[in-house]
Amino acid sequence: MSFRIKLKESIDTMVETVKSKVKESGGSFDWNGSAGQLNVQTPLGKVKGNCKVVAEREIEISITNKPFLISENQIKSKIEEYLG
């Protein structure tokens, strides 16, 4: 599963926002400047994924592992919520 999100803020602002929110939920977000890895614990299990910059204010997120009971739409909605 992969999807793209257009950002309202700069990439740098997005990274800081996501790191903070993911850390609050007990997960991790590692970023190298143009790509990163996401690992978030949910009540139903871990969600893991990768993200990369595809345009100045657009990222592509690929979910590599998710609990069976969590839908792709739920994951996308939660990530969009993180990004404001």
C-alpha angles and dihedrals in degrees: 000000000000135000140171128238126198110219127224090201134043121281090253092054090047092052093052092046094049094044091053096047094043091049090051089056093049098259137111137239119192118191130185100187100274105026140025151175127244126203118176129174116219129180087259098046142284126324114204129184150145130238135192139181112256099170138002093281103012132089133187118219123198117192109213100178134016138159113268093239095056114085126220089243091055090053093047091048092050092050091049088050089053089054093052 
